[in-house]
């Protein structure tokens, strides 16, 4: 390490000692994303997964089994927190070998009941942080009317439906009124729960908090299992590592765990006769945008696992899945004037990108949507290029020309002029637009290191971002980023 850690001191981010210090400090900090956490709030997927890949890259950089041992320690804790081990279920009541998530990602539900406790109507809010929302029922202007308010106390967004009825024949029937008003600020929808609804029913007055529902996300599964599959590939393809019984046993265990978790999402997989493959959210999944295609990065996160499983096992099933996803991704990217790839967050031929109407019957919780054509951002795009590098590395798809274009996405588009403080920074989006002052984006720059072999600017610029800010180990992603800086620095030294 170059100097002692403080808010004003800098590390040598290419030094092994720095990574070891980041590993130690992060795991002693109790910050979100520890290996013993659940994934209820996404901590394993968006915190610990980067640490795990950090151990993989540090082993590849230095060849020291210490990093494999660190990986084993954390992976065992993570496997102990699978839903099937904890005895918890998803939104359909299934206890699966994966890691569910709830707030801030999923739909919140409230059931309105009458004085006898009979379920009347289900109220849903698809706005994020649904667990901070409250449904309030107040008296209406007549005995057969009530006012429904849905307020999110985190965002202060509110939707109010005055003088609604529980009579399906009434013009102010609450289910119809709520649908007609969509989209409201809190993205409210409603569903009838009675098998034989009749006039005269009234809900109990008062407040009821929304409860976010448990869903297993493809992207979370991919981020968590990618390092497991990478460990299996490292061990199973190395005679030296295979000879160590402990590593061989763990490789087999993690291989099966990654397969089991990935299989959870088979029901969301779609493929075409012309060789494409992608993931959707089936209609009725309790999250916003159910019934639509998943964002590119969310599917490609699991594509990373497919690529490693194919390399570890030679199983053509995983190779086919990875190739199909790579072909689909290649269809999404466009080479710009600088011969750099740019792409959108949502698939270009998908329902969200093009928009849909209530009459299309696409989604249960998001009945309609305007076209959403946002360009992919730096952080999420790092997952996309990680996938591209994985399929290229294992000879499954993508050519050097493609990897060079992904590298130019960084060097030509994401590299921004230094800020007023003279410190290096990066644009928000892969087309070179957006803010340069969002730490959650520019501090993820080293995660683009898989394409640095095609343009070392990725390394030098992302390192300058860390050097200029004396980044501290407060997040799992920062631990992983330091591993990537070590990984490329060692690679360049060897070459």
LUMLUMSE-910379 format. One record per atom (N, C-alpha, C, O, CB): x, y, z. Coordinates in steps of 0.1 Angstrom, whole numbers, plus 5000, padded with zeros to 4 digits. Glycine has a CB too. Layout:
N
XYZ...
This chain:
495
500849885000500050005000500950125000501950135007499150005012500550224992501450344991501450435004502450465009500950434979500250465009500150545021498950495030498150415025499950695017498950535042497950495051496550555046496550655040498250545065495550475050494150515045493650635054493750635066493250395046493150735047492350835053491550905043491650865031493350945060490750995047489851065037490651145027490151185016488851145044491951175030492651255021493851185015494551235006493151385028494151065020495350985015494850895003493750865002495950905026495850854995495650774984496150634986497150614993496150834971495650544979496150404978496850384965496650464955495050304980497650284964498050234951497050124947497150014952499550174952496150164939495050074935495449954926494549874923493950154929496649954922497149834915497949744923498549644918497949884903497949764936498749684945497949574952496749604956499449774956498449464953497849354960497449384974496349354979498649224960498349454981498049494995496849584996496149585006499349565001496649664986495449754987494149674986493249694993495549854975494149574977492949494976492749424989491649414994493049394965493749364995493649295008493149385019492349345027495049235012493549505019493049605028491549635026490849645035493849735028491249655013489849685010488949565014487849585020489649714995489449445012488749315016488449315031487349295035489449195011489549345038489449335053488549445058487649425066490849355059488749575054487949685059486449665055485549685064488449815054486149635043484749615039484049505047482949535052484649585024484649395049484049285056483949315071483149245078484749155054484749405076484649435090483649555093483349585104485949475096483249615082482449745083481049715086480349805092482549825070480549595082479149575084478249645073477049645074478649615097478849705063478149765052477249665045477549545045479049845043476249715038475349625031476149545021477149595015474249705024475749425019476449335009477449245015478349195008477149424999477249215028478149115034477648975030476548955026478049125050478548875030478248745025477148675033476448585029479448655025476948715046475948655054474648725054473648675060476448655069474548825045473248895044472348815035472748725028473449035037471048845036470048795026470148885014470848985014468648785032469348855004469348934992467949014992467549064982469448854979467349025003465949085004466049224998465049264991465449085018467049305000467149434995468249444984468649554980467549535006468649334979469549324968471049334972471849354963469249434958471349314985472749334989473649234984474849264981472749325004473249114982474149014976474449034962475549024957473548864978473449074954473549094940474349224937475149224928472249104933474049334945474649454941475749494951476249614951473649564941476249404959477349434968478349324968479449334964476849464982477949204974478849094976479249034963480348984962478148994984478449034952478848974940480049034934480948954928477648984929480249164936481549224931482749184939483849164933481349384931482549164952483649114960484048974955485248944954483249114975483048884953483348754948484148754935485048674934482048674946483648834925484448834913485748904915486748874908483648914902485948984925487249034929488148924933489348924929487149134940487648834941488548714945488948634932490048594931487748624955488048614923488348544911489448614903490448554899487048534902489248754901490248824893491648834901492648834894489748964890491548844914492848844921493548704920494848704919492648874936492848604920493448474918494048464904495248414902492448354920493348514894493848514880495048604879496048574871492748554870495148714887496248804886497448744893498548764888495848934892497348684904498448644913498648494914499748454919498348714926497648414911497848274912497948224926498348114929499048224905497448304936497548264950496248204954495248274954497948384959496248084959494948014963494348084975493148054979495247874966495048174982494348254992493048314988492148314995495348364997493048364975491848424970490748324967489548354968492148504957491148204963490148094962489548054975488348034977490747974955490448054986489948024999488948135004487948105010491148015009489248265001488348375005487048354997485948375003488948505002487148314985485948294977485048184983483848194984486248264963485648074987484947964993484248005006483147975008485947844996484948075014484348125027483148205025482048175031485448215035483148295015481948375013480848305005479648325008482348505005481248214996480248144988479448054997478248034996480848064977480147995007479447905016478347975024477247925027480347825025478648095028477748175036476548215027475348215031478348305041476848245014475748285005474848165002473648185001476348334992475448045000474547924998473647895010472547845008475447804994474147925021473347905034472147995034471247975043474247915046472148105026471048195026470148185014469348275011471548335027470148075007469248044996467848035002467647995014469547924988466848074995465448065000465047925004464347905014464448104989465547824997465247685000465847645013465347555020465647594989466947705017467647675030466947755041466747695052469147705029466647875038466047965049464547925051463947955062466048105044463947855041462547815043461547935040460447935045462247775057461948025031461148135027460748115012461348035005461848275029459648185008459048154995459048284986459248394991457648104996458848264973458648374964457148414964456348364972459148334950456848504954455448554953454448444950453248464951455448664943454948334945454048224941454048114952453448004950454348164928454648134963454748034974455747924972455647824979453347984975456647944963457647844960458947874968459447984968457947824945459547774975460847794982461847734973461947614971460847724996462647824966463547784955465047804959465347874969463247864943465947734952467347744955468047864949469047864942468147624950467447984953467948114948467748214959467648174971467248154935467748344955467748444965466748554961466948624952469248514966465648554969464548644966464948784970465848814978463248604973464248884964464349024968462949084969461949034963465149104957462849194977461549264979461849404976462249444965461049234993461549494986461749634985463249664983464149594989461249714997463649754974462749854967462249814954461749904946463549984966462349684950462249644936460849604932460449614920463149544933460049554941458849484937457549554941457549664948458849344944456449504936455149564938454749544953455049444959454049494929454049654958453549644972452049614971451349664962453749774979451549534980450149494980449449534993450049535004449949344978448149564993447349595004445949525001445449544990447149745007445349455010444049405008443049485017443149485029444049255012442049535010440949605017439949505022439549415014440349715008439549505035438649415041437449485046437449605049439349335052436349415048435149465054435249445069436249385074433849405049434249485077434249475091434349335096434749305107433149545097433849245088433849095091435149025088435348905090432649025085436049105082437349045078437348985064438348915060437748945088436348995056436248945043437149025033437149145034434848935037437948955025438749025015437849085004436949014999439848925009438149205001437349274991438049304978437749244968436749404997439049394979439849434968441349444971441649484982439349574962442149404962443549414964444049544957443749574945444349294958444749624964445349754959446849724958447449674967445049874968447349774946448849744943449449884939448849964933449049644932450749894944451550014939452849954933453549884940451850114951453049994921454249944914455450044914456450024908453949924899455250154921456350254923457450194932457050114942455850384929458650214930459750164938459550204953458850304956461150204933460250134962460050154976458650144981458150224988460650284980457950034976456550024979456349994994455250024999455949904971457349945001457149925015457050055023456750055035458349845020457350165016457150295023455750355020455550475024458250395019454950285013453650335009452550295019452650185025453250284995451450375020450350345029449050365021448950465014450350435041448050275022446750295017445850345028445750285039446150165010445150455026444250515035442850515030442550565019444650655039441950455037440450455033439750555042439850545055439850315035439050655036438250755044436850745039436550695028438850895041435950795047434550795044434250885032434950985030433750845056433350845024432950915012431851015015431451035027432550825001431251065005430151165007428751095009427751165011430051254995428750965007427550885010427950755016429050715016426650864996426950685021427150565029427750455020428450365025425850515035427550455007428150354998429350394990429650334980427050304988429950504995431150554988432350564998432050585010430850684981433550554994434750585002435750644993435750644981435250455009436750715000437850774993439150684996439450655007438150914997439850654985441150574987442250664983442250734973441150454977443250664992444450744990445650644991445750565000444650865000446550654982447850574982448950674982449250744972447950474970449750674993450850774995452150694998452150605006450450875006453150744991454450684994455250785003455550894999455350654981455450745015456050845025457550865022458150965028455850785039458150785014459550815011459650925000460551005001460250685006458850914990458851004979457851114980457951214972458650934966456851104989455851204990454951204978454151304976456351344993454951104970453951094959452651034964452650954973454551004948451551084958450251044963449251034952449351114942449751144974448350944953447250934943445950914951445950834961447450804933444950994948443750994955442550964946442451014935443451124962441650874951440450834943439250864951438850774959440550684939438650974950437551014958436250944954435950914942437351164958435450914965434050864963433950744953433150754943433150974958434750644956434650524948433750424955433350434966436050464946433350314947432450214952432950074950433850054942431050234944432449984958432749844956431749764948431749644947432949774970430849834942429749774934430249774920430449874913428449854935430549654914431049644900430149704890430549744879431249504897428849724893427949784884427849934885427250004876426549724886428549994895428550134896429550204887430550144884428850174911429150324883430150394874431450434881432450454875429550524869431450434895432550464902433250344909433850354919432250574913433050224903433650104908435150124909435750164900433249984899435650094921437050134924438050064914439050134911437450084938437849944910438749874901438849954888439949974882438449734899437649994883437650064870438150204871438950254862436150074865437850274882438350414884439850414885440450504879437750474897440350324892441850314894442550284880443550354877442250214904441950194872442550164859442450284850443350314843441850044853441250344850441050464841442050574844442450644835439650514842442350584857443250694861444750664859445550754859443050724876445050544856446450504854447050574842446450584832446650344853448350624843449250614854449150724864449150844860450750604849448950694877448950794887450350804893451250714890447950754898450650904902452050914907452550794914453750764914452051034916451650714921452150594928451850474920451950364926451450594942451450484907451250374898450350264905450750144906452650304895449150304908448250224915447450134905446950184895447350304924447150014908446249924901445349854912445749854924446949824892444249794908443449724918442849604912442749594899442249824922442549504920442049374916440949324925441049334937443149264915439849284919438649234927439049094933439649014926437449214918438749074945439048944952437848864955437948744958439748974965436648924954435448844958434948764946435048804934434248944962434548644948434048564938432648604933432248584922434048414942431848664942430548714939430348844945429648864954429448614944431048954939430949084944429449134944428749124934431849184937429049204955427749254955427749404960428749444966426849174964426649474958426549614962426449614977425949514984425349684956426849724983426649744998427949715006427949755017425649655002428949655000430149625008430949755010430949845001431049515001431549765021432449875025433649835032433649745040431649975033434849895028436049855035436149925048435550035051437249895026436949875057437249935070438050065068438950065060438049835080437650165075438350295074439750285081439850205091437550405079440650365076441950365083443150345073442950335061442050275094444350335079445550315071446050175072445950105082446650415077446650125061447249995060448550005052448450055040446249895053449649965057450949975050450949875039450449765040452149965059451549905028451849815017452949715021453849755028452149885004452949595016453949495018454549465004453849414995453349375025455849485003456549444990456649294989456849224999457949504990456449244977456349104975457649044971458549114965455349074964457948914974459248854971459248794957458448714953459448744981460348834950460548794936461948754934462848824940460048904926462248654927463648614923463948674909463248644899463848464923464948764909465248834897466448764889467348714895465748974900466248754876467248694867468648764870469648694871466848704853468648894870469848974872470548934885471748924886469649124871469748924896470348894909470948754909472048734913469248904920470248654903470748524902472048524894472948454898469648434895472048594883473248594875474448654882475548604881473048674862474248764889475348834896475948744907477148744909474948964901475048674914475448594925476148464920477148414926474348554934475648404909476148274905477348284896478048184894475048194898477548394889478648414880479948374887480748304881478748554875480248424899481548384906481548234909482648174909481748474918480448184913480448034916480847954904481647864905478947994920480247984892480547914880482047944876482647854871479647954869482548064878483948094875484848014884485847964879484148244877484547994897485347914906485347764900486447704899484747914920484247714896484147574891484947564878485647464876482647544888484947664870485747664858487247664861487947594855485347784848487647744870489047754874489547624879490647574875489247864884488747554887489247434893489147314883490147244882488347404906488047304877487847184868488747194856489047084850486347184863489247304852490147314841491647324844492447354836489747434832491947304857493247304862493647174869493047144879493547424872494547094864494946974870495446994884495146914893496046904862496247104886496747134899495647164909495647114921497647254899494647244905493547274915492647154917492147134928492747394910492447074906491546954908492146854917491446784924491346894894493446854918494146754927493846784942494146704950495646754924493446904945493146944959491646904961490746964956493347094961491446794969490146744971489146844976487946844971490146634981489546934984488647044989488147124978486947154977489247125000489047174969488647254958487747174948486747234943489847304951488047054946487246974937485846954942484846974935487846834934485646924955484346914961483547044960482347044957484446864975484247154963483547284963483147314948482147374946484447394968484047284939483747314925482447244921481547294914484847274916482347114925481147044921479947094928478847094922481346894925480147134941478947184948478547324942477347344940479347214963479447404939479047534933478547524919477647594915480247634933479047424912478547404898477047364899476247414892479347294892476747274908475347234910474447344915473347364910475147114919474947424924474247544929473947644918472847694918474947604941474947674910474747764899473747714889472847784884476047794892473747584886472847524877471347534882470447574875473147384874471247494895469947494901469347634902468147654899470047444916470147734905469647874906469247924892468247984890470647964912470147894882469847944869468547884863467847944856471047904859468347754867467147684862465847754866464747734860467147544866465847824877464647894882464047984872462847994871465047974895464948034863464548134853464248074840463948154830465548244852464147944839463847884826462447924821462247934809463947734827461547944830460247984826460148124820459148154814459247964838461248204822461248334817462048344804462148444797461848434827462648234800463448224788462648224775461648154775464448104788463048294765462448294752463548274741464548334743461548414749463248194731464248184720463448184707462348144706465148064722464248214696463648224683464248124674465348064677463748364677463648094663464147994653465448044646466147964641463047964643465648174647466848234640468048254650468948324647466548364633467948184661469148174670469248284681470348294687470248184662468148354683468248454694467648394707466948304707467448574690468048464718467548424731467548534741468448624741468348304737466548544749466448654759465448624770464848514770465948784751465348704780464448684791463348784791463448904787465248684804462148734796460948824799460548814813461048724820459848784789459748904818459048894830457648844827456848924821459049024838457248724831455948674827454848764834455048814845455848534832453848774826452648854831452248804845452048684846451548864821452048884854451548844868452748834878452448824890450948714867453948844873455048854882454948984890454749084884456448844875455048974903454749094911455849204912456449224922454349054925456049264900456949374898456449464887455649414879458349324896456949584887456649674876457149614863458149544862457249814878456349634852456749594838456649444836457249384827458149634835455849374845455549234842454949224828454249314824454649164853455249114821454649094808455549154797455249154785453349154807456749214801457649274791458949204791459249124800457749424794459749244781461149184780461949254791461849374794461749214766462849174796463749234807464849324800465149304789464449114814465349424808466449504803467649424799467849314804466849604814468349474790469549394785470449344796470849234796470249474774470849434805471749404815471249294824472049214829472249524823469949284826469349194836469449054830469748954837467949224839469149034817469348904811470748864810471148744812468648894798471648954805473048924803473748894816474748824815473649044796473248934827473948904840473848744841474848684845473148964852472748684838472748544839473448474827473948364828471248494839473548554816474348504805475748484808476448394803474248604793476348564818477648554823477848414829478848344826478048654833476848374837476848234843476848124832477548034833475648224853475948144823475848044812477248024805477647914803474848084801477948144803479248134796480248054805480947974799479748274793480248084818481148004827480747864828481647774829481248074840479447834829479047694830479447614817479847504818477547684832479247684806479647614793481147584793481547474789479347704781481947684798483447664799483847554809484747474807484147794802483147554820483447454831483047314827483647214831482747494844481947294820481347164818481347114804481346994801479947164823481447204794481347164780479947134776479647084765482247044777478947164785477547134782477047224771477047344773476747144795476547164760476147244749474847324752474547424745475847154737474147284762472947364766473347504770472747604766472247294778474347514779474747654783475447724772475347844771475647634795476247654764476847724753475847784743475947894738477747624745474747704740473747754732473047874737472747974730472647644729472747874750472047984757472948114756472448214752471747954771474248094759475148204758475248264744475248384743476548164764475348174734475448224720474148294716474248404710475748104711473048244720471748314716471648444722471248544716470548224721472048464735472048594742473048684735472748804734472348574757474248634731475248714725474748764711474948884708476548644723474048684703473448724691472448834693472348934686472848604683471548814703470548914706471249044710470749154706469648864717472249044718472949164722473549234710473549354709474049134733474149154701474849214689473749284681474049384674475549104681472549234681471449294673471049434679470549514673470249204672471449454692471049574699472049684698471649804699470849544714473349654695474349754695474449814681474149754671475649694699474849944681475150014668476450084669476750144679473950114665477250074659478550134658478350284654477750314644479550064648478850374663478650514660479750574651480550494645478550594673479850704650480850764641482250734645483150744637480650914640482550714658483850674663484050524663485050474669484050734677483250454656483350304656483250244670483950144673484550264649482450304679482250254692480750214693479850264687482450374703480550104701479150054702478350134712478850174722479249904707477150164708476150224717474850134717474650064707475850374713474150144728472950054729472050114740472450204747473249914732470850064740469750114749469650024761470149914762468450124742468950074771468749994784467749884781467849774785468250084795466649924774465649824770465849774756466249844748464249884772465449644753465649594740464849674730463649714732465149444739465449704718464849794708463449744703462649824699465749814697463349614702462149554696461149514707460049454705462449434688461449554719460549524731459449614733459349724727461449514743458549574742457349644745457649774752456949874749456349564753458549774761458849904769459450004759459150124760459749874780460449964751461050054742460050124733460250244730462149984734459050044728458150104719456850144725456050214718457849994709456550114737455350164744454150064741454149994731455050304740453150074750451949994748450850054755450950134764452249844753449650014751448350074756447649974766447949864766447450114745446750034774445949944783445249834775445049724780445050034791444749874763444049774755444849664750444349564745443349844744446149674751447049564746447149444755447549344751448449624743446749464768446749354778448149304781448349184784445949244773449149394780450549344782450849304796451349204799451549454777450449404806450949394819449849404830448949474828452049504822450049324840449149334852449349454860448349514865449249204860450649484863450949594873451349724866451349824873451949544882451649714853451949844846451049834833451549804822453449854842449749874834448849844823449149914810448749874800447449884828449950024811450350104799451650164801452050184812449250204795452350194790453650264791453850344778453550304767454750164794454450464780454950544769456250474765456850394772455150694772456750504753458050444749459150494758459250604762458350484734459950394762461050424771462350394764462750274762460950344785463050494759464250474750465550524756466350584749463950534737465650504769466950554775468150474771468050354768466750544791469250544769470550484766471150414778470950464789471550584759471750304776472350234787473350314795474150394788473050104782473450304808474350384816475650304819475750184816473750424829476650374823477950314825477950194834478550084831478950414831477250204846477250094855476649964850477149854851476650134868475349984845474749864840475349804827475449684825473249894837475949894819476649854807477949774811478349684803477049974799478449794823479649714827479249564828480049474825480149754841477949534831477549394831477449344817477949234814476149384838477049424808476949394794478249354788478449254781476249504786479249444790480549414785481249304792482149234786481449544785480949284805481449164812480949034805481748944803481049164827479749034801479148924794479848904781480248794777477648934792479949014773480649004760482048954761482448864753480649144753482748994771484148944773484148794777485048724773484849024784483148754785483148614789482848524777483548414776482048594800481948554769481648474757482848474747483048374740480348514750483448594746484648594737485848514743486448434736485148744736486048524756487148454763487048304761488048234759487248494777485748254762485548114761485248064747484747954745484448074770485448154737485348114723483848084719483648004710486147994720482948144725481548124722480948214712480048184704480748124735481348344713480848444704481648574705482548574714479248474707481348664697482048794696483548774691484248684695482048864709483848864682485248864676486048984682485449074689485148884661487348984679488149094684487649234680487749334687489549074680487049244668486549364663485449414672485349534674486049354648484549324677483549364686484049414699483649514704482549244688485049344704485649384717486349514716486249594725486649274722486949544705487549674703486549784703486749894708488349674690485349754697484349854697483749884711483449994714483149814687483649774718483149794732484249874740483849964748482949654739485449854737486549924744486450074740486650164748487949874741486150104727486050244723484750304729484750424730485950244708483750224732482650284739483050354752482650464755481550174743484050294758484650364770485550474766485350594771485450264779486550454758487550554755487050674747487550784749488750484748486150644738485650754730484350824735484150944733485350704716483550744743482250804747482150824762481650934766481150704743482650734770482450754784483550844791483250914801482550614791484750854785485750944791485251084789484951124778487150914784485251154800484751294800485951384803486851344809483551314810485851514800486851614805486851614820485851594826486551754799488051634826488051644841487051754846486751854839489451684845486551734858485651824864486351954868487551964866484951764876485652044875486252174879487452144889488252234890485252254886487452034896488452004905489651944898490651904905487951914916489651924885490751864878490751714878491751654873491951924883489851654885489851504886489051434875488051484870489251464900489651324870488951254859487551204863487351174875489851124856486751204853485351154856484851094843485551084833484451274860483551054843483050984831481551024829480951064838483050824833481151014816479751044813478850934819479250824821479551064798477650974820476650874825476250764815476150644820475350954828476150794802475650704793476650664782477650734780474350754786476450544776477450494767477550564754478450544746477150344764476650664751476750744740477450874742477450964734475350774734477950884755478751004758477851124762478251244761479551054747476651094768475851194773475551174788475951074793474451194765474851274793474451264807475451324817476551374813474251124811475151324830475951384840477351314842477551204839475151374854478251404846479651354849479851364864480951344869480651434842478851384872478951404886478151304895477851334906478551544890477951184889477151084896478150974901478550894893476051024887478450974914479450884919479050734917479950654914479750904934477750704917477350574915477650524901477450404898475850564917478050614892478350574878479850574876480450474873477650674868480550694878481950704875482850614884483850574880482450844875482350584896483150494905483050354901483850264906482750514919482250324891482150184886482950164873483050054867480650154883483750264870484550264857485450144856485550084846485250384856486150104867487049984866486349854862487049764858487849974879485049844864484349724860484349704845483949604840482949724865484849804837484949794823486349724819486649714807484849924816487049684829488449634826488449514817489449494810489049594839487349434816487449314807487749354792488249274785486249244807487449484789487749524775489049614774489349654763486549604769489649634785490949714785492049654776492749724771491449724799492049514774493149464765493049524751493949514744493049314765491849574747491649624734491849774734491949834723490349594728491949844745492249984746492650014760491850024769491050074741493950034763494450054777493950184783494050204795495950054777493250264775492650384781491650354792491450424801492050474770490950234790490050194800490750184814490150224824489350054796491950134813492650114826493150254831492950284843493850024824493850324823494550444827493550544832493750614842495350504816492350554825491350654829490650614841490450694850490350674817490250494842489450444854490350454867489950484878488950304852491650424865492650434876492750574880492850604892494050384872492750674871492850814874491650864882491750954890493050894862490450804879489250834887489450794901489050874910488050764881489950674904490250634918491350714924491250744936490550484918492450734917493550804923493150944927493450994938494750814913492351014918491951144921491051164933490951274939491351204909490351054936489351074947489650994959488950994969487951014942490850934959491250854971490150764976489750774988491750944982489650684967488450604970488650514982489750444983487950524958487650504990487750415002486850295001486050294992487350495015487150185008486350065007485050065014484849995024487249945012484150145009482850155016481750065009480650045015482350295016482050014997481049934990481749814984482949814981480350014979480949704982481449584976481949604962482949544958480449474976481349694955481749724941483149784941483949764931480749814934483449864951484849924951485849824954487049834949484850034962485549714962486449604964486749534950487849504947485949504974485649514943485749444930486549534920487349474912484449414925486349664921487049754911488549754913489249754904486449894912488949744926490349744929490949614924492149614919490649764944490249504925490649374920490849384905491849334899489649264923489949454898490149464883491349554880492049524870488849524877491549654887492749734885494049654887495049674879492749864894494049574897495149474899495349384887496349354882495049404912494149324883494149224873494749274860495549204854492649184870494349394856494949444843496349494845497149474836494049564838496649554856498049594858499049474858500149484852498249664872498649364864499449244863499549194849500549144844498949134873498449194842498349144828499349224820500049174812496949144823499249354821500049444813501549424816502349434807499649584815501849404829503249384833503749254827504949244822503349374848502949144826503449024821503649034806504448964800502448914824502849114799502949124785504049234781504249254770501549164778
